[in-house]
Amino acid sequence: METETTYTVTREATVRYTLHGGSDTTAREEAADEVAGRLEALTGRGDLTDGQVAGSQIHEHPAAPFEPYTVSVSITVAVTVDAPDAERAERAGARTIADALAASELDSVSYTSPPRFSETA
């Protein structure tokens, strides 16, 4: 029987968020707040062990009045998994993160880093 170790798997990503905002600053702040709220809900339910917004920037300005902003929000998320080795922990963690972000209904998730893992003490 294989002994399992607890690992923390972390991943960075960007999420595109579309909203109507009054200015670049307002759009960036509202998008970051909305994404942070969804990450907080995921950690509250136990889907993630941590989720942080690292920043936001305008991806696409409105092309005409009353059109929305598209904002890119940078996030870092983490999960804790038990696995017999680091390779399996990395795969399980990446899958758990992908499932959690899909359940959050955040659109256009693009991973900007491979999964990173560390043994949890």
N, C-alpha and C positions, 0 to 999 in steps of 0.2 A: 504494500500500500504506500502510495506516495504521500509525503508530508507536504501540506500546503503552507505557503507563506502569504502574509498579507502585503499587498502592494498598493501604492497610490499611483494612478495613471492620470497624467495631465495632458491636455491638448489645447492648442490655440486655434482660433477660428475667427472669421468675420461673418457677420450676419447683415443682410440688407434689409432695411426697414423703411417702408413707404408711409408717409404721413403728410398732412397739410400743416404747414407751419408758417408763422409770420415772418421769420427771418432765418438766415443760416444758423445763427446761434440758437434760436428757439427750436429749430428742427433737430439740430444735433443733441441738444439737452433732452428734448422730449423722447427722441429715439433711444438714447442711452438709458433714460429712466424706465422706459417700457421694457427694454431688453433686460435690464437689471431686475425688474419686478418678475419677469418670467423665470430668470435664473434662480431668484430667491424662492419662487414657488417650487421649482424642481429640487432645490436643496431641502426645503421644508418637507417635501414628500419623501425624501430619501433617494430620489433618482440620481442626484449628484451629491458629492460631499462638499464641493465648493464651486462657485461660479462668480466670476468677477468681470465687470466691464473695464477694459483697458483704455478705451478712447473711442471717439467717433469723428467721422468726417463726412462732408457732403459728397455723395457719389454722383448724383444727378440733380441739377437745379430744375425747377419748374420751367417748362418750355413756354408756358403761357399763363395768364392769370387763372387762378383757381385750379391749377394742376399741382400735383404733389411733389414733394421732395423725396429723393431716395437717399438714405443715409447708410453708410457702412459703419457698423459698430464692431469694434474688436473685442473679443472675449477670451477668457481663459477659464477652462472648466476642468474639474477633477472628479474622479471616482475612486473608491477603494474596492479592490477585488482580492479574493483568495485564489491562489493558483499554485501548482507544484513548481513552476519555474517562471522566469521573467518573460520568456517568449509568449507563453500562454497568457500571462497576466496582461501583457501589452495588447494581444488580440482581444481578450475579453473586455478590457477596459475601453478600447477603441469602439467596440460594438455597443457597449453599455452607454457610452457618451453619445454615439450616433442615434441610438434608440431614444435616449432622453431628449435630445434636441429636436428630433422628429416629433415627439409627443408634445413638445412645447408650442408647436405650430409656428415656430420662427421660420421665415422664408430664406431661401438662398444662403444656406450655410456652406461656407467654403473653408476647409481646414488649411491653416497656414503653417502648421508644423506637424511632424509625425508624432505619434503618441510617445510620451516620455514616462518612464516609470522609476519608482524608487521603492525600496523596502520600507514598510511602515514599522516603526519601533513598537 
